[in-house]
Amino acid sequence: MKTIILVLLSLITGSGYAFAQDFIPLWPKGKMPDSKGLKITDSISNERVHRVGTPGMYAFFPSEQEKNGGAVLICPGGGYERLAYMISGVQLAKWFNTLGISAFVLNYRLPTSPDLRQRELGPLLDAQRALKIIHASAGKWQLDTGRIGIQGSSAGGHLAALAATAAQDIAAIGDSLDKVAFRPDFMILISPVIDMGTYAHKGSRKNLLGEQPDSTMIRQYSPQLNVSSSTPPAFMVHASDDRSVSPENSILLYQALLRNKVPASLHLFPQGGHSIALHNNPGSAEYWTGLCIAWMKETDILRAKAK
């Protein structure tokens, strides 16, 4: 019934999310952490989510013949002010499906929501809970629990990197998912916001941490400062001419991964600005998808389905 409703909504609103097979809420009723209990409704326009009332994820599955056990949680970008769910969500999910990888587009709470008690906690809470649900449902969805990763673009890349470097499970609510893995097995980042200090994207930092975050908060939410030897492998792309999010963000994370001997691949393209998308990129940036596929094969994330 839920799938039928989503299809009908697609015909009425043209919402890209509606092409998913299912919408999966993240939190049981009355148990959503960091919430004041306000009644918040979703607000969607111009292929952007401006307010999230029900955090969840939209599932996109490959055909049974192509499914190979890999999975990825996709965190759309939008400066922590909105979610660009089509260009950095649905389109990527469909691409992952062509590779046999199951994809889940995260509809995470924005830190600007009046319902949040601590603005900075909402997005990471939702990302960790989503990863737990995917891990817990691996058997039902035919997933390999060692190949469940995370992908993010721009501010979504910051959230993905936070989830990959988090040492603490902040999403435990006393239910059956408390003991389920809350970290991804790999990360794929496109033009990511990483640093909350010198090279921070000011809009993302303001929306996530407020007007004047202290040094402790800046360190805690700068993923490159929290990399360890247990951080999962990473694939990153960025454009040297990105005037919105400095490529220094990706460089800082890459250097931290190298110091901790974590396998990482960073590709800095001369052109692309802050608009590296699935297709129609200028120059050599158009080849990032092929490089990503090669990296996933090289790291054994992408495997041919056993016959």
C-alpha atoms as a printed R data frame, in Angstrom:
    type eleno elety resid chain resno      x       y       z
1   ATOM     1    CA   MET     A     1  0.000   0.000   0.000
2   ATOM     2    CA   LYS     A     2  2.833   2.410   0.886
3   ATOM     3    CA   THR     A     3  4.458   1.834  -2.524
4   ATOM     4    CA   ILE     A     4  1.149   2.546  -4.284
5   ATOM     5    CA   ILE     A     5  0.794   5.807  -2.343
6   ATOM     6    CA   LEU     A     6  4.319   6.838  -3.327
7   ATOM     7    CA   VAL     A     7  3.603   6.193  -7.006
8   ATOM     8    CA   LEU     A     8  0.403   8.243  -6.812
9   ATOM     9    CA   LEU     A     9  2.310  11.074  -5.186
10  ATOM    10    CA   SER     A    10  4.797  10.887  -8.028
11  ATOM    11    CA   LEU     A    11  2.048  11.452 -10.565
12  ATOM    12    CA   ILE     A    12  0.731  14.411  -8.598
13  ATOM    13    CA   THR     A    13  3.932  16.141  -7.498
14  ATOM    14    CA   GLY     A    14  6.697  14.762  -9.686
15  ATOM    15    CA   SER     A    15  8.777  14.073  -6.570
16  ATOM    16    CA   GLY     A    16 11.891  12.034  -7.397
17  ATOM    17    CA   TYR     A    17 11.741  10.182  -4.081
18  ATOM    18    CA   ALA     A    18  8.534   8.526  -5.242
19  ATOM    19    CA   PHE     A    19 10.437   6.296  -7.655
20  ATOM    20    CA   ALA     A    20 11.907   4.369  -4.721
21  ATOM    21    CA   GLN     A    21 10.511   0.946  -3.908
22  ATOM    22    CA   ASP     A    22  9.764   1.904  -0.317
23  ATOM    23    CA   PHE     A    23 10.146   4.561   2.366
24  ATOM    24    CA   ILE     A    24 11.591   3.322   5.644
25  ATOM    25    CA   PRO     A    25 11.062   5.518   8.741
26  ATOM    26    CA   LEU     A    26 14.064   5.551  11.053
27  ATOM    27    CA   TRP     A    27 12.550   5.895  14.507
28  ATOM    28    CA   PRO     A    28  9.702   4.168  16.365
29  ATOM    29    CA   LYS     A    29  6.839   6.499  17.256
30  ATOM    30    CA   GLY     A    30  7.660   8.520  20.360
31  ATOM    31    CA   LYS     A    31 11.294   7.372  20.494
32  ATOM    32    CA   MET     A    32 13.028   9.791  18.132
33  ATOM    33    CA   PRO     A    33 16.031  11.196  20.033
34  ATOM    34    CA   ASP     A    34 16.924  14.906  20.092
35  ATOM    35    CA   SER     A    35 13.302  15.849  19.438
36  ATOM    36    CA   LYS     A    36 11.103  18.325  21.303
37  ATOM    37    CA   GLY     A    37  8.038  16.472  20.087
38  ATOM    38    CA   LEU     A    38  6.845  19.227  17.759
39  ATOM    39    CA   LYS     A    39  4.654  18.291  14.822
40  ATOM    40    CA   ILE     A    40  6.863  19.017  11.827
41  ATOM    41    CA   THR     A    41  5.725  18.365   8.259
42  ATOM    42    CA   ASP     A    42  7.891  17.729   5.215
43  ATOM    43    CA   SER     A    43  8.436  20.680   2.901
44  ATOM    44    CA   ILE     A    44  9.537  19.880  -0.677
45  ATOM    45    CA   SER     A    45  9.902  22.205  -3.665
46  ATOM    46    CA   ASN     A    46 12.129  22.555  -6.728
47  ATOM    47    CA   GLU     A    47 13.668  19.100  -6.129
48  ATOM    48    CA   ARG     A    48 14.801  20.188  -2.661
49  ATOM    49    CA   VAL     A    49 13.655  19.122   0.787
50  ATOM    50    CA   HIS     A    50 13.537  22.233   2.965
51  ATOM    51    CA   ARG     A    51 12.115  20.652   6.102
52  ATOM    52    CA   VAL     A    52 12.073  17.024   7.249
53  ATOM    53    CA   GLY     A    53  9.155  15.924   9.367
54  ATOM    54    CA   THR     A    54  9.709  12.167   9.230
55  ATOM    55    CA   PRO     A    55 13.359  11.151   8.948
56  ATOM    56    CA   GLY     A    56 13.774   7.981   6.953
57  ATOM    57    CA   MET     A    57 15.339   6.522   3.843
58  ATOM    58    CA   TYR     A    58 14.088   5.717   0.366
59  ATOM    59    CA   ALA     A    59 15.129   2.252  -0.814
60  ATOM    60    CA   PHE     A    60 16.317   1.563  -4.351
61  ATOM    61    CA   PHE     A    61 17.049  -2.087  -5.136
62  ATOM    62    CA   PRO     A    62 18.613  -3.602  -8.251
63  ATOM    63    CA   SER     A    63 16.924  -6.492  -9.993
64  ATOM    64    CA   GLU     A    64 17.341  -9.895  -8.384
65  ATOM    65    CA   GLN     A    65 19.509 -10.934 -11.328
66  ATOM    66    CA   GLU     A    66 21.931  -8.018 -10.822
67  ATOM    67    CA   LYS     A    67 21.975  -7.656  -7.019
68  ATOM    68    CA   ASN     A    68 25.487  -8.481  -5.750
69  ATOM    69    CA   GLY     A    69 25.220  -7.848  -2.004
70  ATOM    70    CA   GLY     A    70 26.731  -4.363  -1.865
71  ATOM    71    CA   ALA     A    71 24.811  -1.452  -0.343
72  ATOM    72    CA   VAL     A    72 25.261   2.276   0.130
73  ATOM    73    CA   LEU     A    73 23.528   4.921   2.232
74  ATOM    74    CA   ILE     A    74 23.356   8.198   0.268
75  ATOM    75    CA   CYS     A    75 23.439  11.531   2.114
76  ATOM    76    CA   PRO     A    76 22.211  14.346  -0.188
77  ATOM    77    CA   GLY     A    77 23.923  17.717   0.011
78  ATOM    78    CA   GLY     A    78 22.442  21.165   0.517
79  ATOM    79    CA   GLY     A    79 24.561  23.050   3.027
80  ATOM    80    CA   TYR     A    80 22.652  21.557   5.995
81  ATOM    81    CA   GLU     A    81 19.856  23.927   4.959
82  ATOM    82    CA   ARG     A    82 18.090  21.724   2.410
83  ATOM    83    CA   LEU     A    83 18.463  18.304   0.773
84  ATOM    84    CA   ALA     A    84 19.144  18.244  -2.977
85  ATOM    85    CA   TYR     A    85 17.543  14.828  -3.165
86  ATOM    86    CA   MET     A    86 17.466  14.438  -6.958
87  ATOM    87    CA   ILE     A    87 20.931  15.454  -8.161
88  ATOM    88    CA   SER     A    88 22.779  14.136  -5.098
89  ATOM    89    CA   GLY     A    89 20.364  11.416  -4.096
90  ATOM    90    CA   VAL     A    90 17.967   9.668  -6.473
91  ATOM    91    CA   GLN     A    91 20.178   9.928  -9.559
92  ATOM    92    CA   LEU     A    92 23.121   8.403  -7.715
93  ATOM    93    CA   ALA     A    93 20.914   5.677  -6.254
94  ATOM    94    CA   LYS     A    94 19.814   4.624  -9.729
95  ATOM    95    CA   TRP     A    95 23.441   4.582 -10.874
96  ATOM    96    CA   PHE     A    96 24.472   2.361  -7.971
97  ATOM    97    CA   ASN     A    97 21.593   0.053  -8.910
98  ATOM    98    CA   THR     A    98 23.070  -0.409 -12.395
99  ATOM    99    CA   LEU     A    99 26.160  -1.796 -10.637
100 ATOM   100    CA   GLY     A   100 24.073  -4.266  -8.644
101 ATOM   101    CA   ILE     A   101 24.383  -2.203  -5.454
102 ATOM   102    CA   SER     A   102 21.337  -1.531  -3.281
103 ATOM   103    CA   ALA     A   103 20.998   2.170  -2.440
104 ATOM   104    CA   PHE     A   104 19.185   4.074   0.287
105 ATOM   105    CA   VAL     A   105 18.655   7.856   0.023
106 ATOM   106    CA   LEU     A   106 18.662   9.365   3.503
107 ATOM   107    CA   ASN     A   107 16.008  11.932   4.386
108 ATOM   108    CA   TYR     A   108 17.825  13.307   7.434
109 ATOM   109    CA   ARG     A   109 16.722  16.046   9.809
110 ATOM   110    CA   LEU     A   110 18.233  19.424   9.064
111 ATOM   111    CA   PRO     A   111 19.974  21.201  11.956
112 ATOM   112    CA   THR     A   112 17.843  24.275  11.281
113 ATOM   113    CA   SER     A   113 14.714  22.382  12.382
114 ATOM   114    CA   PRO     A   114 12.948  24.002  15.369
115 ATOM   115    CA   ASP     A   115 12.223  20.507  16.708
116 ATOM   116    CA   LEU     A   116 15.862  19.652  17.492
117 ATOM   117    CA   ARG     A   117 17.131  20.046  21.038
118 ATOM   118    CA   GLN     A   118 20.775  20.060  19.900
119 ATOM   119    CA   ARG     A   119 20.972  21.129  16.278
120 ATOM   120    CA   GLU     A   120 24.261  19.383  15.527
121 ATOM   121    CA   LEU     A   121 23.074  15.937  16.639
122 ATOM   122    CA   GLY     A   122 20.073  15.398  14.342
123 ATOM   123    CA   PRO     A   123 21.835  14.538  11.054
124 ATOM   124    CA   LEU     A   124 24.347  12.114  12.609
125 ATOM   125    CA   LEU     A   125 21.653  10.437  14.713
126 ATOM   126    CA   ASP     A   126 19.646   9.760  11.571
127 ATOM   127    CA   ALA     A   127 22.675   8.519   9.594
128 ATOM   128    CA   GLN     A   128 23.724   6.102  12.332
129 ATOM   129    CA   ARG     A   129 20.191   4.777  12.759
130 ATOM   130    CA   ALA     A   130 19.882   4.253   8.997
131 ATOM   131    CA   LEU     A   131 23.123   2.263   8.908
132 ATOM   132    CA   LYS     A   132 21.861   0.125  11.785
133 ATOM   133    CA   ILE     A   133 18.609  -0.626   9.959
134 ATOM   134    CA   ILE     A   134 20.473  -1.590   6.793
135 ATOM   135    CA   HIS     A   135 22.798  -3.894   8.721
136 ATOM   136    CA   ALA     A   136 19.921  -5.448  10.655
137 ATOM   137    CA   SER     A   137 17.980  -6.056   7.425
138 ATOM   138    CA   ALA     A   138 20.923  -7.534   5.518
139 ATOM   139    CA   GLY     A   139 19.427 -11.009   5.449
140 ATOM   140    CA   LYS     A   140 16.055  -9.846   4.173
141 ATOM   141    CA   TRP     A   141 17.617  -7.602   1.510
142 ATOM   142    CA   GLN     A   142 20.391 -10.046   0.530
143 ATOM   143    CA   LEU     A   143 23.220  -7.733   1.589
144 ATOM   144    CA   ASP     A   144 26.789  -8.493   2.624
145 ATOM   145    CA   THR     A   145 27.301  -6.912   6.073
146 ATOM   146    CA   GLY     A   146 30.951  -6.271   5.201
147 ATOM   147    CA   ARG     A   147 30.070  -4.150   2.141
148 ATOM   148    CA   ILE     A   148 27.621  -1.565   3.452
149 ATOM   149    CA   GLY     A   149 29.013   1.889   2.766
150 ATOM   150    CA   ILE     A   150 28.039   5.539   2.792
151 ATOM   151    CA   GLN     A   151 28.118   8.221   0.106
152 ATOM   152    CA   GLY     A   152 27.721  11.964   0.412
153 ATOM   153    CA   SER     A   153 27.974  15.112  -1.677
154 ATOM   154    CA   SER     A   154 28.914  18.555  -0.331
155 ATOM   155    CA   ALA     A   155 27.408  18.877   3.180
156 ATOM   156    CA   GLY     A   156 26.134  15.328   2.714
157 ATOM   157    CA   GLY     A   157 29.794  14.388   2.332
158 ATOM   158    CA   HIS     A   158 30.455  15.946   5.717
159 ATOM   159    CA   LEU     A   159 27.687  13.847   7.258
160 ATOM   160    CA   ALA     A   160 29.042  10.717   5.548
161 ATOM   161    CA   ALA     A   161 32.549  11.426   6.850
162 ATOM   162    CA   LEU     A   162 31.160  12.077  10.342
163 ATOM   163    CA   ALA     A   163 29.414   8.710  10.292
164 ATOM   164    CA   ALA     A   164 32.596   7.012   9.071
165 ATOM   165    CA   THR     A   165 34.825   8.538  11.763
166 ATOM   166    CA   ALA     A   166 32.396   8.481  14.708
167 ATOM   167    CA   ALA     A   167 33.779   6.571  17.664
168 ATOM   168    CA   GLN     A   168 30.543   6.632  19.646
169 ATOM   169    CA   ASP     A   169 27.113   5.236  18.899
170 ATOM   170    CA   ILE     A   170 24.842   8.171  19.718
171 ATOM   171    CA   ALA     A   171 21.776   6.529  18.132
172 ATOM   172    CA   ALA     A   172 21.156   3.877  20.797
173 ATOM   173    CA   ILE     A   173 17.583   4.101  22.119
174 ATOM   174    CA   GLY     A   174 17.271   0.865  24.047
175 ATOM   175    CA   ASP     A   175 15.846  -1.341  21.311
176 ATOM   176    CA   SER     A   176 17.065  -4.335  19.294
177 ATOM   177    CA   LEU     A   177 19.310  -2.174  17.089
178 ATOM   178    CA   ASP     A   178 21.526  -1.024  19.951
179 ATOM   179    CA   LYS     A   179 24.040  -3.805  19.286
180 ATOM   180    CA   VAL     A   180 23.982  -3.490  15.490
181 ATOM   181    CA   ALA     A   181 26.916  -1.898  13.611
182 ATOM   182    CA   PHE     A   182 26.570   1.876  13.280
183 ATOM   183    CA   ARG     A   183 29.557   2.621  11.035
184 ATOM   184    CA   PRO     A   184 29.933   2.121   7.273
185 ATOM   185    CA   ASP     A   185 32.442  -0.185   5.600
186 ATOM   186    CA   PHE     A   186 33.518   2.393   2.998
187 ATOM   187    CA   MET     A   187 32.827   5.990   2.017
188 ATOM   188    CA   ILE     A   188 32.480   7.759  -1.331
189 ATOM   189    CA   LEU     A   189 32.618  11.554  -1.121
190 ATOM   190    CA   ILE     A   190 31.895  14.111  -3.832
191 ATOM   191    CA   SER     A   191 33.073  17.705  -3.234
192 ATOM   192    CA   PRO     A   192 32.705  17.114   0.510
193 ATOM   193    CA   VAL     A   193 32.594  19.660   3.289
194 ATOM   194    CA   ILE     A   194 35.070  18.300   5.839
195 ATOM   195    CA   ASP     A   195 36.773  20.990   7.897
196 ATOM   196    CA   MET     A   196 34.808  23.145  10.339
197 ATOM   197    CA   GLY     A   197 37.783  25.428  10.958
198 ATOM   198    CA   THR     A   198 39.974  27.374   8.532
199 ATOM   199    CA   TYR     A   199 38.585  25.830   5.332
200 ATOM   200    CA   ALA     A   200 34.988  25.453   6.452
201 ATOM   201    CA   HIS     A   201 32.092  26.137   4.143
202 ATOM   202    CA   LYS     A   202 30.653  28.946   6.214
203 ATOM   203    CA   GLY     A   203 27.020  28.215   5.464
204 ATOM   204    CA   SER     A   204 27.310  24.547   6.425
205 ATOM   205    CA   ARG     A   205 29.175  25.389   9.616
206 ATOM   206    CA   LYS     A   206 26.668  28.035  10.643
207 ATOM   207    CA   ASN     A   207 23.683  25.784   9.968
208 ATOM   208    CA   LEU     A   208 25.204  22.786  11.760
209 ATOM   209    CA   LEU     A   209 27.063  24.372  14.675
210 ATOM   210    CA   GLY     A   210 25.495  27.803  15.058
211 ATOM   211    CA   GLU     A   211 26.922  31.308  14.758
212 ATOM   212    CA   GLN     A   212 29.973  30.972  17.012
213 ATOM   213    CA   PRO     A   213 31.018  27.357  17.682
214 ATOM   214    CA   ASP     A   214 33.836  26.929  20.184
215 ATOM   215    CA   SER     A   215 37.111  25.141  19.462
216 ATOM   216    CA   THR     A   216 35.894  21.895  21.035
217 ATOM   217    CA   MET     A   217 32.837  21.805  18.791
218 ATOM   218    CA   ILE     A   218 34.915  22.634  15.703
219 ATOM   219    CA   ARG     A   219 37.300  19.782  16.440
220 ATOM   220    CA   GLN     A   220 34.531  17.310  17.191
221 ATOM   221    CA   TYR     A   221 32.809  18.039  13.877
222 ATOM   222    CA   SER     A   222 35.917  18.159  11.667
223 ATOM   223    CA   PRO     A   223 36.164  14.512  10.504
224 ATOM   224    CA   GLN     A   224 39.814  14.772   9.444
225 ATOM   225    CA   LEU     A   225 40.729  15.303  13.109
226 ATOM   226    CA   ASN     A   226 38.954  12.113  14.148
227 ATOM   227    CA   VAL     A   227 40.370   9.635  11.647
228 ATOM   228    CA   SER     A   228 41.840   6.470  13.143
229 ATOM   229    CA   SER     A   229 43.232   3.199  11.847
230 ATOM   230    CA   SER     A   230 39.691   1.781  12.017
231 ATOM   231    CA   THR     A   231 38.238   4.426   9.670
232 ATOM   232    CA   PRO     A   232 36.902   2.732   6.509
233 ATOM   233    CA   PRO     A   233 38.481   3.154   3.042
234 ATOM   234    CA   ALA     A   234 37.547   6.263   1.099
235 ATOM   235    CA   PHE     A   235 37.113   7.406  -2.494
236 ATOM   236    CA   MET     A   236 36.963  11.186  -2.990
237 ATOM   237    CA   VAL     A   237 36.535  13.553  -5.906
238 ATOM   238    CA   HIS     A   238 36.803  17.335  -5.872
239 ATOM   239    CA   ALA     A   239 37.375  20.127  -8.399
240 ATOM   240    CA   SER     A   240 40.322  22.470  -8.036
241 ATOM   241    CA   ASP     A   241 38.119  25.378  -9.140
242 ATOM   242    CA   ASP     A   242 35.458  24.739  -6.488
243 ATOM   243    CA   ARG     A   243 34.749  28.191  -5.067
244 ATOM   244    CA   SER     A   244 32.042  27.040  -2.666
245 ATOM   245    CA   VAL     A   245 33.836  24.229  -0.818
246 ATOM   246    CA   SER     A   246 37.609  24.486  -0.970
247 ATOM   247    CA   PRO     A   247 39.369  21.342  -2.262
248 ATOM   248    CA   GLU     A   248 41.527  21.681   0.861
249 ATOM   249    CA   ASN     A   249 38.661  19.886   2.608
250 ATOM   250    CA   SER     A   250 39.263  16.682   0.651
251 ATOM   251    CA   ILE     A   251 43.029  17.105   0.893
252 ATOM   252    CA   LEU     A   252 42.902  17.370   4.692
253 ATOM   253    CA   LEU     A   253 40.854  14.183   4.975
254 ATOM   254    CA   TYR     A   254 43.089  12.358   2.498
255 ATOM   255    CA   GLN     A   255 46.212  13.317   4.454
256 ATOM   256    CA   ALA     A   256 44.640  12.121   7.700
257 ATOM   257    CA   LEU     A   257 43.723   8.805   6.084
258 ATOM   258    CA   LEU     A   258 47.288   8.390   4.799
259 ATOM   259    CA   ARG     A   259 48.765   9.076   8.240
260 ATOM   260    CA   ASN     A   260 46.541   6.367   9.693
261 ATOM   261    CA   LYS     A   261 47.292   3.929   6.862
262 ATOM   262    CA   VAL     A   262 43.682   3.832   5.700
263 ATOM   263    CA   PRO     A   263 43.304   2.997   1.972
264 ATOM   264    CA   ALA     A   264 42.150   6.123   0.169
265 ATOM   265    CA   SER     A   265 41.844   7.482  -3.353
266 ATOM   266    CA   LEU     A   266 41.580  11.221  -4.055
267 ATOM   267    CA   HIS     A   267 40.983  12.715  -7.503
268 ATOM   268    CA   LEU     A   268 41.293  16.483  -7.937
269 ATOM   269    CA   PHE     A   269 40.017  17.639 -11.318
270 ATOM   270    CA   PRO     A   270 40.950  21.004 -12.892
271 ATOM   271    CA   GLN     A   271 37.316  21.818 -13.686
272 ATOM   272    CA   GLY     A   272 33.924  21.068 -12.229
273 ATOM   273    CA   GLY     A   273 33.378  23.779  -9.627
274 ATOM   274    CA   HIS     A   274 30.913  22.701  -6.983
275 ATOM   275    CA   SER     A   275 28.737  20.966  -9.537
276 ATOM   276    CA   ILE     A   276 30.308  17.538 -10.036
277 ATOM   277    CA   ALA     A   277 27.307  15.375 -10.787
278 ATOM   278    CA   LEU     A   278 26.658  11.952 -12.237
279 ATOM   279    CA   HIS     A   279 26.971  13.166 -15.833
280 ATOM   280    CA   ASN     A   280 27.609  16.270 -17.954
281 ATOM   281    CA   ASN     A   281 30.738  17.352 -16.085
282 ATOM   282    CA   PRO     A   282 33.436  19.474 -17.769
283 ATOM   283    CA   GLY     A   283 36.725  17.948 -18.862
284 ATOM   284    CA   SER     A   284 38.211  15.009 -17.010
285 ATOM   285    CA   ALA     A   285 35.691  15.287 -14.147
286 ATOM   286    CA   GLU     A   286 33.313  13.360 -16.419
287 ATOM   287    CA   TYR     A   287 35.402  10.249 -15.759
288 ATOM   288    CA   TRP     A   288 34.903  10.136 -11.997
289 ATOM   289    CA   THR     A   289 32.273   7.396 -12.181
290 ATOM   290    CA   GLY     A   290 34.611   5.089 -14.102
291 ATOM   291    CA   LEU     A   291 37.358   5.736 -11.572
292 ATOM   292    CA   CYS     A   292 34.937   5.017  -8.743
293 ATOM   293    CA   ILE     A   293 33.900   1.714 -10.302
294 ATOM   294    CA   ALA     A   294 37.560   0.722 -10.719
295 ATOM   295    CA   TRP     A   295 38.236   1.627  -7.064
296 ATOM   296    CA   MET     A   296 35.254  -0.387  -5.839
297 ATOM   297    CA   LYS     A   297 36.496  -3.405  -7.790
298 ATOM   298    CA   GLU     A   298 40.054  -2.872  -6.543
299 ATOM   299    CA   THR     A   299 38.921  -2.784  -2.913
300 ATOM   300    CA   ASP     A   300 36.564  -5.747  -3.374
301 ATOM   301    CA   ILE     A   301 33.495  -3.605  -2.646
302 ATOM   302    CA   LEU     A   302 32.079  -4.307  -6.096
303 ATOM   303    CA   ARG     A   303 31.910  -7.997  -6.906
304 ATOM   304    CA   ALA     A   304 30.300  -9.942  -9.680
305 ATOM   305    CA   LYS     A   305 27.268 -11.864  -8.485
306 ATOM   306    CA   ALA     A   306 28.050 -15.502  -7.820
307 ATOM   307    CA   LYS     A   307 26.349 -17.803 -10.325
